Amino acid sequence: MLGLSRCLTPASGSLPGSHPPQGATPGGSADSLRTAIQLIRQERYQEAEGKLLEAVKLDPSSAQANFYLGVATQKLGRPLDAEKYFRRSLELGPRSVSTLYNLGVLLLDEGKAGEAATYLEKANRAGPASPDIYVSLIRAYLESKQPDRALALAAAAGRKLQDSAAYQLALGQCFLDHGLIEQAIGSLTAADRLMPKQPEIVLPLASAYLQKNDGAQADAVLARVSQAAGRIAEYHRLRAAIDVLAGNKADALGEIGRAVELAPGNPSYLLTQARYEQKYGEQQKAVSILEKAEHLAPNSPEVPYSIAVSYFIADDFETAARYLKRALALQPDDDRAIFLLGLTEFSQSRTAEADRHLRRAVELRPDNPYYHCFLGMMLISTEKNTGQYVEAQKEIERSIQIRPSYALAHYQLGRLLVRRNDYAGARRELEKAVALETAFPEAYFQLAHAYTRLGETEKAKAALAEFQKYHAEEYSERQEVLKQAQRTVQGQ
């Protein structure tokens, strides 16, 4: 029985390293314990808990009974009780690898990665090489901001478990869950080499390639399991993502529809289907799909957030704000919901509230280029003094620093430099913007202005012609921010 972390694929069917703590147990207690273990194997956790409480009452010093109480209460969704029982079991049997491991994984799932690492390190030292312990400890290092230790341990464990497909699969999935895409591809490719054409390996490998926007490689990988995975919903979700990258709208919607058919009770596929409808401009269809997802997952903040996206794109900002507040009631520090709420408030001319929420989004996710860029754009549009322009420029430059290929940020910096009469600097940034995104009429309009000021008449005419080719028009400051915000939200 494995108390596995969310990112861990079981490498075995038993607890890693050793059996739960042993010890002499009085007859009545032993009978209750044996019955409880059988009930746990049958997933009858409530009945097992009752038998285990009997066992502990008869023998309070039973490390085994306390251990299995931890297992049962964890399965029943009571992590605080499980932690109490695992800690008591560890007091009674401090060398049990199973208890150290399960307590470590429980703490990891509770967000206590640093403390979890301590117990997982002890389990790793106490028992033989275990894929489960290694991957959980690697995860603990990653989530406690120790990536160097995580990668070093992964390399060391890989030398010991080089022939273990289960280890490579679990490690690859863990890397994938933590955004280490290249490392995930390496581990999953190793697993695929050890056990070729297995859907449980190939599907996350294709997902890793898609996170790199490498649809061609994802397509090639999935082709190897097209027969075996044809009735797996995730296979069709991945195929849909490939079609989206390739611009095949009808195929993308068909594939994600097939995923929903195969797993009608899984709200994540409905969410993906709704996002595609949003992307393709069908906001009412998206909301209808999301309402179905809400019935399946009423406590998921993702659903009201996604509904808010549709209403935001459709210019119904009041309804969007209502759903965003519902999402934030479920997950108060959801940076995406806070960011979108800030944009929604800006669209309703509530600039003080918008400023507060956009700054909060930046605080929560300082590595997000969109947040910095739109905070800068809002500061430009509500400019009251020269200092506000200076702050806006810093925010937009930070956006570019995070993502140099972000065309919108180069455009916004160019617009700002035009305002500050730095036409040479503006030309540089605007030329970068149109090089990164050729169909960017607003950038061509500003570029024509910069060329004119620099005396480059022919270039100005050419830039203005590009602007007019798209039948574009000028927007007010507020309209500019809103238009770009809707485009950004719809494209994500």
C-alpha positions in Angstrom: 0.0 0.0 0.0 1.6 3.2 -1.1 1.0 6.7 0.4 2.2 8.3 -2.8 2.6 11.9 -3.7 0.5 13.5 -6.3 3.3 13.4 -8.9 4.4 9.9 -8.2 3.5 6.9 -10.2 3.6 3.8 -8.0 6.7 1.7 -8.6 5.5 -1.2 -6.6 2.4 -2.5 -4.8 3.8 -2.4 -1.3 5.2 0.2 1.0 8.8 1.0 0.1 11.8 -0.3 2.0 10.1 -2.3 4.8 6.9 -3.4 6.3 5.1 -1.3 8.9 6.6 -1.4 12.4 6.3 -4.9 14.0 5.9 -5.8 17.6 4.3 -8.2 20.0 0.5 -7.6 20.0 -2.0 -9.1 22.5 -4.4 -11.6 21.0 -7.5 -9.4 20.8 -5.6 -6.5 19.4 -3.9 -8.7 16.9 -7.3 -10.0 15.6 -8.6 -6.5 15.2 -5.4 -5.4 13.4 -5.6 -8.4 11.0 -9.2 -7.6 10.2 -8.5 -3.9 9.7 -5.6 -4.6 7.3 -7.9 -6.8 5.2 -10.6 -4.0 5.2 -8.0 -1.5 4.1 -7.0 -3.8 1.2 -10.7 -3.9 0.3 -10.8 0.0 0.5 -13.3 -0.2 3.3 -11.6 2.5 5.3 -14.4 3.5 7.7 -14.8 0.0 8.9 -11.1 -0.4 9.1 -10.8 2.7 11.3 -13.3 1.2 13.8 -11.3 -2.1 14.1 -8.0 -0.1 14.4 -9.4 2.0 17.3 -10.3 -1.3 19.0 -6.8 -2.5 18.5 -5.3 0.7 19.9 -7.6 0.6 22.9 -6.5 -3.0 23.6 -2.8 -2.2 23.0 -2.0 1.5 23.1 1.7 0.7 22.4 1.0 -0.9 19.0 3.0 1.0 16.4 1.3 -1.1 13.6 -2.2 -0.2 14.7 -1.3 3.6 14.8 0.4 3.3 11.4 -2.7 1.8 9.8 -4.9 4.3 11.5 -2.8 6.9 9.7 -3.4 5.1 6.4 -7.1 4.8 7.0 -7.7 8.4 8.1 -5.6 9.7 5.2 -7.8 7.8 2.8 -10.9 9.2 4.5 -9.7 12.7 3.8 -8.6 13.6 7.4 -4.9 14.6 7.0 -4.6 16.1 10.5 -5.7 12.8 12.1 -3.4 10.8 9.8 -0.4 13.0 10.8 -1.2 12.4 14.5 -1.3 8.7 14.1 1.8 8.5 11.9 3.7 10.6 14.5 2.5 8.3 17.3 3.5 5.2 15.3 6.9 6.8 14.8 7.4 7.3 18.5 6.7 3.7 19.1 8.7 2.4 16.1 11.2 5.2 15.1 13.1 3.1 12.6 10.1 2.1 10.4 10.8 3.1 6.8 7.1 2.8 5.9 6.1 5.3 8.6 8.9 7.7 7.8 7.9 7.6 4.2 4.2 7.9 4.6 4.5 10.8 7.1 6.9 12.5 4.7 4.5 12.2 1.8 1.5 13.4 4.0 3.5 16.5 5.0 4.4 17.1 1.4 0.8 17.0 0.3 0.0 19.5 3.1 2.5 21.9 1.6 5.2 21.3 4.3 7.9 20.4 1.9 10.9 21.3 4.1 9.6 19.2 7.0 8.7 16.4 4.6 12.2 16.3 3.3 13.6 15.6 6.8 11.4 12.4 7.2 12.0 11.3 3.6 15.8 11.7 4.0 15.6 9.4 7.1 13.5 6.9 5.1 16.0 7.0 2.3 19.0 6.4 4.6 17.2 3.6 6.5 16.1 1.4 3.7 17.3 -0.1 0.4 17.0 2.0 -2.9 13.3 2.7 -3.5 11.9 4.6 -6.5 9.0 5.8 -4.4 11.2 7.4 -1.7 13.6 8.9 -4.2 10.9 10.6 -6.3 9.1 11.9 -3.2 12.3 13.3 -1.8 13.1 14.9 -5.1 9.7 16.5 -5.1 10.2 17.7 -1.5 13.5 19.4 -2.6 11.8 21.0 -5.6 8.9 22.3 -3.5 11.2 23.6 -0.7 13.2 25.6 -3.3 16.2 23.3 -3.4 16.4 22.5 -7.1 20.2 21.8 -7.1 19.7 19.1 -4.4 16.7 17.7 -6.3 18.7 17.3 -9.6 21.7 15.9 -7.8 19.6 13.3 -6.1 17.9 12.5 -9.4 21.2 11.9 -11.0 22.5 9.7 -8.2 19.3 7.7 -8.0 19.3 7.3 -11.8 22.7 5.5 -11.6 21.3 3.0 -9.0 18.0 2.6 -10.8 19.1 2.9 -14.4 17.0 -0.1 -15.5 13.9 0.9 -13.7 11.2 2.2 -16.1 8.9 2.8 -13.1 11.5 5.2 -11.5 12.1 7.1 -14.8 8.4 7.4 -15.4 7.7 8.7 -11.9 10.6 11.1 -12.0 9.6 12.3 -15.4 6.1 13.0 -14.3 7.4 14.8 -11.2 9.7 17.0 -13.3 6.7 17.7 -15.6 4.5 18.7 -12.7 7.2 21.2 -11.6 7.9 22.8 -15.0 11.3 21.2 -15.6 10.4 20.3 -19.1 13.8 19.2 -20.5 14.5 17.0 -17.5 11.0 15.5 -17.8 11.6 14.7 -21.5 14.9 13.1 -20.6 13.4 10.8 -17.9 10.3 9.9 -19.9 12.4 9.1 -23.0 14.5 6.8 -20.8 11.3 5.1 -19.5 10.1 4.8 -23.1 13.3 3.1 -24.1 13.1 0.6 -21.3 9.4 -0.1 -22.0 8.5 1.0 -25.5 5.0 2.0 -26.7 3.3 2.1 -23.3 0.6 4.8 -23.2 1.3 5.6 -19.5 4.8 6.6 -20.6 4.1 8.1 -24.0 1.2 10.3 -23.0 3.2 12.4 -20.4 6.1 12.5 -22.9 3.8 14.0 -25.5 2.5 16.4 -22.9 6.1 17.5 -22.2 6.7 18.3 -25.9 3.5 20.2 -26.0 4.6 22.4 -23.1 7.6 23.3 -25.4 5.1 24.1 -28.2 6.7 21.3 -30.2 3.5 19.8 -31.8 5.5 17.9 -34.4 7.4 15.9 -31.9 4.3 15.4 -29.7 2.5 14.1 -32.8 5.3 11.7 -33.6 5.4 10.3 -30.1 1.6 9.8 -30.0 1.6 8.0 -33.3 3.4 5.1 -31.6 0.4 4.4 -29.3 -2.5 5.4 -31.6 -4.0 1.9 -31.4 -3.4 1.2 -27.8 -4.5 4.6 -26.6 -7.5 5.1 -28.9 -10.0 4.8 -26.0 -8.0 6.9 -23.5 -9.4 10.4 -23.0 -6.0 11.9 -22.3 -4.7 10.7 -25.7 -7.5 12.7 -27.4 -6.9 15.8 -25.2 -3.2 15.7 -26.4 -4.2 15.3 -30.0 -6.6 18.3 -29.6 -3.7 20.4 -28.2 -1.6 19.4 -31.3 -4.4 20.5 -33.6 -4.7 23.8 -31.8 -1.0 24.5 -32.3 -1.4 23.6 -36.0 -4.4 25.9 -36.4 -6.8 23.0 -37.1 -9.9 24.3 -35.3 -12.4 21.6 -36.4 -10.0 18.8 -35.6 -9.1 20.3 -32.2 -12.8 20.6 -31.2 -13.5 17.1 -32.5 -10.6 15.6 -30.5 -11.5 17.3 -27.2 -15.1 16.4 -27.8 -14.0 12.7 -28.0 -12.1 13.1 -24.7 -15.2 14.4 -23.0 -17.2 11.4 -24.4 -14.7 9.0 -23.1 -14.5 10.6 -19.6 -17.8 12.4 -19.1 -17.3 12.6 -15.3 -13.9 14.3 -15.6 -14.4 18.1 -15.3 -10.8 18.8 -16.5 -11.8 17.8 -20.1 -14.8 20.0 -20.0 -12.6 22.9 -18.9 -10.3 22.3 -21.8 -13.2 22.1 -24.2 -14.6 25.4 -22.9 -11.2 27.1 -23.2 -11.0 26.1 -26.9 -14.5 27.5 -27.4 -13.3 30.7 -25.7 -10.3 30.8 -27.9 -12.4 30.4 -31.1 -14.8 33.2 -30.0 -17.8 31.0 -28.9 -18.3 32.5 -25.4 -21.9 31.3 -24.9 -20.9 27.7 -25.8 -18.0 28.0 -23.4 -20.2 29.1 -20.5 -22.7 26.3 -21.2 -19.9 23.7 -21.0 -18.4 25.3 -17.9 -21.8 25.1 -16.2 -21.7 21.3 -16.7 -18.2 21.3 -15.2 -19.5 23.2 -12.2 -22.0 20.5 -11.4 -19.1 18.0 -11.4 -16.7 20.2 -9.4 -18.7 22.7 -7.4 -15.7 23.6 -5.2 -13.2 24.1 -8.0 -12.0 27.7 -8.3 -11.0 27.0 -11.9 -14.6 26.8 -13.1 -15.8 30.3 -11.9 -12.5 31.7 -13.1 -13.0 30.3 -16.5 -16.7 31.5 -16.7 -15.4 34.9 -15.8 -13.0 34.8 -18.7 -15.9 34.3 -21.1 -17.8 37.2 -19.7 -14.7 39.4 -19.7 -14.1 38.6 -23.4 -17.8 39.4 -24.1 -17.5 42.8 -22.4 -19.9 41.8 -19.5 -17.5 43.1 -16.8 -20.0 43.1 -14.0 -20.8 39.4 -14.4 -17.1 38.6 -14.9 -16.3 40.4 -11.6 -19.0 38.4 -9.8 -17.5 35.0 -10.9 -14.0 36.2 -10.1 -15.0 36.9 -6.5 -16.5 33.4 -6.3 -13.2 32.0 -7.5 -11.3 34.0 -5.0 -13.6 32.9 -2.2 -12.5 29.4 -3.0 -8.8 30.2 -3.6 -7.9 33.7 -2.2 -4.4 33.8 -3.6 -5.2 32.8 -7.1 -3.0 35.2 -9.0 -4.8 34.8 -12.3 -8.2 35.6 -10.8 -6.7 38.6 -9.0 -5.1 39.8 -12.2 -8.3 39.5 -14.2 -10.3 41.2 -11.4 -7.9 44.1 -11.7 -8.5 44.3 -15.4 -12.2 44.0 -14.9 -12.1 46.9 -12.4 -10.0 49.0 -14.8 -12.6 48.4 -17.5 -15.2 49.8 -15.1 -13.0 52.9 -14.3 -12.4 51.7 -10.8 -8.7 52.6 -11.1 -7.8 52.5 -7.4 -9.1 48.9 -7.0 -7.5 47.9 -10.3 -4.2 49.3 -9.2 -4.4 47.3 -5.9 -5.2 44.0 -7.6 -2.7 44.3 -10.4 0.0 45.0 -7.9 -1.1 42.1 -5.8 -0.9 39.8 -8.9 2.7 41.0 -9.5 3.5 40.4 -5.9 2.2 36.8 -6.1 3.8 36.0 -9.4 6.8 38.4 -10.0 8.0 36.1 -12.9 4.8 36.7 -15.0 5.5 39.0 -17.9 1.8 39.7 -18.5 1.3 41.1 -15.0 4.1 43.6 -15.3 3.1 44.7 -18.7 -0.5 45.4 -17.9 0.4 47.1 -14.7 2.6 49.4 -16.8 -0.1 49.9 -19.3 -2.6 50.9 -16.6 -0.1 53.3 -15.2 0.4 54.9 -18.6 -3.3 55.2 -19.2 -4.0 56.8 -15.8 -0.9 59.0 -15.8 -1.1 61.8 -13.3 2.6 62.8 -13.0 6.0 62.1 -14.5 6.9 59.6 -11.8 4.0 57.4 -12.9 5.6 57.2 -16.4 8.9 56.2 -14.8 7.2 53.4 -12.9 5.3 52.3 -15.9 8.6 52.1 -17.9 10.2 50.0 -15.2 7.3 47.5 -15.2 7.3 47.1 -18.9 11.0 46.7 -19.1 10.7 44.0 -16.4 8.2 42.3 -18.6 10.6 42.3 -21.5 13.4 41.1 -19.2 11.3 38.1 -18.2 10.2 37.3 -21.8 12.2 39.1 -24.5 9.9 37.7 -27.2 6.8 39.4 -25.8 5.7 41.6 -28.7 3.1 43.5 -26.7 5.6 44.7 -24.1 8.0 46.0 -26.8 5.1 47.8 -28.4 4.0 49.4 -25.1 7.6 50.5 -24.3 7.8 52.0 -27.8 4.5 53.9 -27.2 5.8 55.2 -23.9 9.1 56.3 -25.5 7.2 58.2 -28.2 5.4 60.1 -25.5 8.7 60.9 -23.9 10.1 62.1 -27.2 12.7 59.4 -27.4 12.0 58.5 -31.0 15.2 56.5 -31.6 14.4 54.3 -28.6 10.8 54.1 -29.7 11.8 53.0 -33.2 14.0 50.2 -31.7 11.2 48.8 -29.6 8.5 49.1 -32.2 10.6 47.4 -34.8 11.1 44.5 -32.4 7.3 44.4 -31.8 6.4 44.1 -35.5 9.3 41.6 -36.1 7.8 39.4 -33.4 4.2 39.9 -34.4 3.8 40.9 -38.1 0.0 41.5 -37.8 0.3 44.3 -35.2 -1.4 47.3 -36.8 -1.2 49.5 -33.6 2.6 49.0 -33.6 2.9 50.1 -37.2 0.9 53.3 -36.5 3.3 54.2 -33.7 6.2 53.2 -35.8 5.1 55.5 -38.6 4.9 58.4 -36.0 8.5 57.6 -34.8 9.8 57.4 -38.4 8.2 60.8 -39.2 9.8 62.4 -36.2 13.2 61.0 -37.2 12.8 62.3 -40.7 12.6 58.8 -42.3 9.7 59.7 -44.6 9.7 56.6 -46.8 9.8 54.2 -43.8 6.9 56.2 -42.3 4.8 55.8 -45.4 5.5 52.0 -45.5 4.6 51.6 -41.8 1.4 53.6 -42.3 0.5 51.5 -45.3 0.9 48.4 -43.1 -1.4 50.0 -40.5 -4.0 50.7 -43.1 -3.8 47.2 -44.6 -5.4 45.9 -41.5 -8.2 48.5 -41.6 -7.1 49.4 -38.1 -8.2 52.4 -36.1 -6.9 54.3 -33.2 -8.1 53.6 -29.7 -8.4 55.6 -26.5 -6.0 54.7 -23.7 -8.7 52.7 -21.9 -9.8 51.0 -25.1 -6.2 50.1 -25.8 -5.7 48.4 -22.5 -9.0 46.6 -22.7 -8.5 45.4 -26.2 -5.0 44.0 -25.4 -6.3 42.4 -22.2 -9.1 40.6 -24.0 -6.7 39.4 -26.7 -4.3 38.1 -24.0 -6.9 36.4 -21.9 -8.5 34.8 -25.0 -5.2 33.5 -26.3 -4.1 31.8 -23.1 
